[in-house]
Amino acid sequence: MEVSCFSQNVLLVALLLAITVSLVESQGTRVGFYSTSCPRVESIVRSTVQSHFGSDPTIAPGLLRMHFHDCFVHGCDASILIDGPGTEKTAPPNLLLRGYEIIDDAKTQLEAACPGVVSCADILALAARDSVVLTSGASWAVPTGRRDGTVSQASDAANLPGFRDSVDVQKQKFAAKGLNTQDLVTLVGGHTIGTTACQFFRYRLYNFTTTGNGADPSITAAFVSQLQALCPQNGDGSRRIGLDTGSVNRFDNSFFANLRDGKGILESDQRLWTDASTKTFVQRFLGIRGLLGLTFNIEFGRSMVKMSNIEVKTGTVGEIRKVCSKVN
């Protein structure tokens, strides 16, 4: 069929438009964004995290959680770092986050080396990766080029995944951010390092059932006794317990083995084993015979890259803060 000159021009314009849209959409983050503008960015962040980790290893899970909590509110834009009344920092799910001083320290060093170049959002993304590596996890290439957000409101943190969420609710919250069920299970696997407070799971140990004083039946009986000894019914609710029993400081797949064995600490975590849609992924991370296996370290890096690109601000959107914790 002969195509007229006019039709050819229309097709050409449509093709160029499609290419332009594609280029605009791809002008987000990329690996090596600072290769010429601030070539030492990764080494500066890495050495800063290493220095703090040397004196306090608990900052590793703290930075990982902080990045997660940041990305789920307004995207990965460092809005979690902003100080002031009514900011995200003050929201209940964020009150126990820690590691802010590490980001501030890295930012101070980067401002001295490359003034006004590196965003706080990128520092946080890099620090999260470095935290995993320091706890024996695998590294991954972190795309950079984010800019910092200017809005931080405590009310916006209400939709963060919660420790009592059902799997359906968790899947809805992750899907709203473009993350699928495998991403959900993989990223929750980040609980392989770090701790939680008794107040967030103690209700599972006492009077959980409607028929009496029973504990959550999804917890294996022997483990209930161990947890009750650590978290007495009227004891200190702020006492911290490892989320991955037996491997709290090592980034590995033992977290999933604990779910299989009825030793998940948070109710939302244990539900990943009791719900069929997520159990399959837990089994694949454990290498259950008959299922296509998944390598946790590799998949975690992939899901982190995917999560770290949630609603990012690039180009002329947002700003490059000179102080990460500036008052809103």
C-alpha positions as CSV (number, residue, x, y, z in Angstrom):
1,M,0.0,0.0,0.0
2,E,1.3,3.4,-1.0
3,V,1.6,5.9,1.9
4,S,1.1,9.6,1.2
5,C,3.8,12.1,2.1
6,F,1.3,13.6,4.6
7,S,0.8,10.2,6.3
8,Q,4.5,9.7,6.4
9,N,4.9,13.0,8.1
10,V,2.2,12.2,10.6
11,L,3.9,8.9,11.4
12,L,7.2,10.6,11.7
13,V,5.8,13.2,14.1
14,A,4.1,10.5,16.2
15,L,7.4,8.5,16.3
16,L,9.4,11.6,17.4
17,L,6.8,12.4,20.0
18,A,6.9,8.9,21.4
19,I,10.7,9.0,21.5
20,T,10.6,12.4,23.2
21,V,8.1,11.1,25.8
22,S,10.3,8.1,26.4
23,L,13.4,10.2,26.8
24,V,11.6,12.5,29.3
25,E,10.4,9.5,31.3
26,S,13.9,8.1,31.3
27,Q,15.4,11.3,32.6
28,G,15.1,10.0,36.1
29,T,17.8,8.4,38.1
30,R,20.8,6.6,36.6
31,V,23.9,4.8,37.8
32,G,26.9,7.2,37.8
33,F,24.8,10.4,37.8
34,Y,27.5,12.2,39.7
35,S,30.5,10.7,37.9
36,T,31.7,14.2,36.8
37,S,30.0,16.6,39.1
38,C,30.9,14.7,42.3
39,P,33.0,11.6,41.6
40,R,33.7,10.8,45.2
41,V,30.0,10.8,46.3
42,E,29.8,7.0,46.8
43,S,33.1,6.7,48.6
44,I,32.3,9.6,51.0
45,V,28.9,8.1,51.9
46,R,30.4,4.6,52.3
47,S,33.2,5.7,54.6
48,T,30.8,7.8,56.7
49,V,28.4,4.9,57.1
50,Q,31.3,2.5,57.9
51,S,32.7,4.9,60.5
52,H,29.4,5.1,62.4
53,F,28.7,1.4,61.9
54,G,32.1,0.7,63.6
55,S,30.9,2.2,66.8
56,D,27.2,1.3,66.5
57,P,26.2,-1.6,64.2
58,T,22.5,-0.9,64.9
59,I,22.6,2.1,62.6
60,A,22.5,-0.3,59.6
61,P,18.9,-1.5,60.0
62,G,18.1,2.1,61.0
63,L,19.2,3.6,57.7
64,L,17.5,0.8,55.7
65,R,14.2,1.4,57.5
66,M,14.5,5.1,57.0
67,H,15.0,4.8,53.3
68,F,11.9,2.5,53.1
69,H,9.8,5.0,55.2
70,D,10.9,7.9,53.0
71,C,10.1,6.2,49.7
72,F,6.6,5.3,50.8
73,V,5.7,8.9,51.5
74,H,6.0,11.4,48.7
75,G,8.5,9.1,47.0
76,C,12.2,8.8,47.7
77,D,12.8,12.5,48.3
78,A,14.3,12.8,51.7
79,S,11.1,14.3,53.2
80,I,11.6,12.0,56.1
81,L,14.7,14.0,57.1
82,I,13.1,17.4,57.4
83,D,12.8,18.8,61.0
84,G,9.9,20.7,62.5
85,P,6.5,20.3,64.1
86,G,4.1,18.1,62.2
87,T,6.7,16.7,59.8
88,E,7.0,13.0,58.9
89,K,9.6,12.6,61.6
90,T,6.9,13.2,64.2
91,A,4.5,10.6,62.8
92,P,3.9,7.6,65.0
93,P,5.4,5.1,62.5
94,N,8.6,7.1,62.4
95,L,9.2,8.0,66.0
96,L,11.8,5.2,66.5
97,L,13.7,5.7,63.3
98,R,17.4,6.4,63.8
99,G,20.4,7.3,61.8
100,Y,19.7,10.9,60.9
101,E,23.1,12.0,62.2
102,I,24.8,9.7,59.7
103,I,23.0,11.4,56.7
104,D,23.8,14.8,58.2
105,D,27.5,13.8,58.6
106,A,27.7,12.6,55.0
107,K,26.0,15.7,53.7
108,T,28.4,18.0,55.5
109,Q,31.3,16.2,53.9
110,L,29.7,16.3,50.5
111,E,29.0,20.0,50.7
112,A,32.6,20.6,51.4
113,A,33.6,18.4,48.4
114,C,30.8,19.3,46.0
115,P,28.7,22.2,47.2
116,G,25.1,22.1,46.2
117,V,25.4,19.1,44.0
118,V,24.3,15.9,45.9
119,S,20.8,15.5,47.1
120,C,19.9,14.2,50.6
121,A,17.6,11.7,48.9
122,D,20.6,10.2,47.0
123,I,22.7,10.1,50.2
124,L,19.9,8.1,51.9
125,A,19.6,5.7,49.0
126,L,23.4,5.1,49.0
127,A,23.5,4.7,52.8
128,A,20.8,2.1,52.8
129,R,22.8,0.0,50.2
130,D,26.0,0.4,52.2
131,S,24.2,-0.7,55.4
132,V,23.2,-4.0,53.8
133,V,26.7,-4.6,52.6
134,L,28.1,-3.9,56.1
135,T,25.8,-6.6,57.5
136,S,27.1,-9.2,55.0
137,G,24.5,-8.6,52.3
138,A,25.3,-8.3,48.6
139,S,25.9,-4.9,47.0
140,W,24.0,-3.4,44.0
141,A,24.4,-0.5,41.7
142,V,22.4,2.5,43.0
143,P,20.9,4.8,40.4
144,T,21.2,8.4,41.5
145,G,19.9,11.8,40.4
146,R,17.1,12.3,42.8
147,R,16.2,15.8,44.1
148,D,14.9,16.6,47.5
149,G,11.3,17.3,48.3
150,T,10.1,20.4,50.1
151,V,6.9,19.0,51.7
152,S,6.9,16.9,54.9
153,Q,3.7,16.3,56.8
154,A,3.1,13.8,59.5
155,S,-0.4,13.0,58.3
156,D,1.0,11.6,55.0
157,A,2.8,8.8,56.9
158,A,-0.6,7.3,57.9
159,N,-0.5,4.9,54.9
160,L,2.9,3.3,55.7
161,P,2.7,-0.5,56.0
162,G,1.8,-1.4,59.6
163,F,2.7,-4.3,61.8
164,R,-0.9,-5.5,62.0
165,D,-1.7,-5.2,58.3
166,S,-3.2,-8.2,56.6
167,V,-1.4,-9.5,53.5
168,D,-4.2,-8.0,51.3
169,V,-3.6,-4.6,52.9
170,Q,0.1,-5.0,52.5
171,K,-0.3,-5.9,48.8
172,Q,-2.5,-2.9,48.3
173,K,0.0,-0.5,49.8
174,F,2.9,-1.9,47.8
175,A,0.8,-2.0,44.6
176,A,0.0,1.6,45.1
177,K,3.7,2.3,44.8
178,G,4.2,0.1,41.7
179,L,5.6,-2.8,43.7
180,N,4.3,-6.4,43.2
181,T,3.9,-9.3,45.6
182,Q,7.4,-10.5,45.1
183,D,8.8,-7.0,45.9
184,L,6.6,-7.1,49.0
185,V,8.1,-10.3,50.3
186,T,11.6,-9.4,49.3
187,L,11.6,-6.0,50.9
188,V,10.0,-7.2,54.1
189,G,12.9,-9.6,54.1
190,G,14.9,-6.5,55.1
191,H,13.8,-7.4,58.6
192,T,16.6,-10.0,58.6
193,I,18.6,-7.2,60.4
194,G,17.4,-5.0,63.2
195,T,15.0,-5.1,66.1
196,T,11.6,-4.1,67.2
197,A,10.1,-3.1,70.6
198,C,7.9,-5.4,72.7
199,Q,5.0,-3.0,72.4
200,F,4.6,-3.8,68.7
201,F,4.1,-7.6,69.1
202,R,3.4,-8.3,72.8
203,Y,-0.3,-8.4,72.1
204,R,0.3,-11.7,70.2
205,L,1.6,-13.4,73.3
206,Y,-1.2,-12.7,75.8
207,N,-5.0,-12.8,75.3
208,F,-4.7,-13.0,71.6
209,T,-7.5,-15.5,71.1
210,T,-11.1,-14.8,71.9
211,T,-11.4,-18.1,73.9
212,G,-9.0,-17.3,76.7
213,N,-5.4,-16.5,77.5
214,G,-3.9,-18.1,74.4
215,A,-1.2,-16.7,72.2
216,D,-1.3,-16.2,68.5
217,P,-1.6,-19.7,67.1
218,S,0.7,-18.9,64.2
219,I,3.6,-18.7,66.7
220,T,5.1,-22.0,67.5
221,A,4.5,-22.9,71.2
222,A,8.1,-23.2,72.3
223,F,8.8,-19.8,70.8
224,V,5.8,-18.2,72.6
225,S,7.5,-19.1,76.0
226,Q,10.8,-17.6,74.9
227,L,9.1,-14.3,73.8
228,Q,7.0,-14.2,77.0
229,A,10.2,-14.4,79.0
230,L,11.7,-11.5,77.0
231,C,8.5,-9.4,77.0
232,P,6.5,-10.0,80.1
233,Q,2.8,-8.9,79.9
234,N,3.4,-5.9,82.1
235,G,7.0,-5.4,81.4
236,D,9.0,-2.6,79.6
237,G,7.3,-2.1,76.2
238,S,10.3,-0.4,74.8
239,R,12.6,-3.4,75.3
240,R,14.0,-4.4,71.9
241,I,14.0,-7.9,70.4
242,G,15.6,-9.1,67.2
243,L,13.3,-9.4,64.2
244,D,15.3,-12.4,62.9
245,T,15.9,-14.7,65.8
246,G,19.4,-16.1,65.7
247,S,20.7,-13.9,63.0
248,V,19.8,-10.3,64.0
249,N,23.0,-8.7,62.7
250,R,23.5,-10.7,59.5
251,F,21.8,-10.0,56.2
252,D,20.7,-13.4,55.0
253,N,17.6,-15.5,54.2
254,S,17.2,-16.9,57.8
255,F,14.3,-14.5,58.3
256,F,12.3,-16.6,55.9
257,A,13.2,-19.8,57.7
258,N,11.9,-18.2,60.9
259,L,8.6,-17.5,59.2
260,R,8.4,-21.1,58.1
261,D,9.1,-22.2,61.7
262,G,6.5,-20.0,63.3
263,K,9.0,-17.5,64.6
264,G,8.0,-14.3,62.9
265,I,8.0,-11.5,65.4
266,L,5.6,-9.1,63.8
267,E,2.2,-10.3,62.9
268,S,2.4,-8.7,59.4
269,D,5.6,-10.6,58.9
270,Q,4.3,-14.0,60.0
271,R,1.3,-13.6,57.7
272,L,3.6,-13.9,54.7
273,W,3.9,-17.6,55.5
274,T,0.2,-18.2,56.3
275,D,-1.1,-16.5,53.2
276,A,-0.8,-18.6,50.0
277,S,0.0,-15.7,47.7
278,T,3.1,-14.7,49.7
279,K,4.0,-18.1,51.1
280,T,5.2,-19.2,47.6
281,F,7.8,-16.5,47.5
282,V,9.0,-17.3,51.0
283,Q,9.4,-20.9,50.0
284,R,11.3,-19.9,46.8
285,F,13.7,-17.9,48.9
286,L,14.2,-21.0,51.1
287,G,14.8,-23.2,48.0
288,I,11.9,-25.5,48.6
289,R,12.1,-28.5,46.4
290,G,9.8,-28.4,43.4
291,L,9.7,-24.6,43.2
292,L,11.9,-22.3,41.1
293,G,14.4,-20.9,43.6
294,L,15.1,-17.2,44.2
295,T,18.4,-15.8,45.6
296,F,17.4,-13.4,48.3
297,N,20.5,-11.1,48.1
298,I,20.1,-10.6,44.3
299,E,16.3,-10.1,44.4
300,F,16.7,-7.7,47.3
301,G,19.0,-5.4,45.3
302,R,16.5,-5.5,42.4
303,S,13.5,-4.6,44.5
304,M,15.5,-1.9,46.3
305,V,16.3,-0.2,43.0
306,K,12.6,-0.5,42.0
307,M,11.5,1.0,45.4
308,S,14.2,3.7,45.3
309,N,12.6,5.0,42.1
310,I,9.2,5.5,43.5
311,E,7.9,9.0,42.6
312,V,11.4,10.4,42.4
313,K,11.9,14.1,41.8
314,T,14.4,14.9,39.0
315,G,15.3,17.7,36.7
316,T,13.9,20.9,38.0
317,V,11.4,19.4,40.4
318,G,12.3,19.7,44.1
319,E,15.6,21.1,45.3
320,I,19.1,20.2,46.4
321,R,19.2,20.9,50.2
322,K,22.4,22.2,51.7
323,V,21.2,20.9,55.1
324,C,19.2,17.6,55.0
325,S,17.4,18.3,58.3
326,K,16.4,21.9,57.5
327,V,13.3,23.0,59.3
328,N,10.2,22.8,57.1
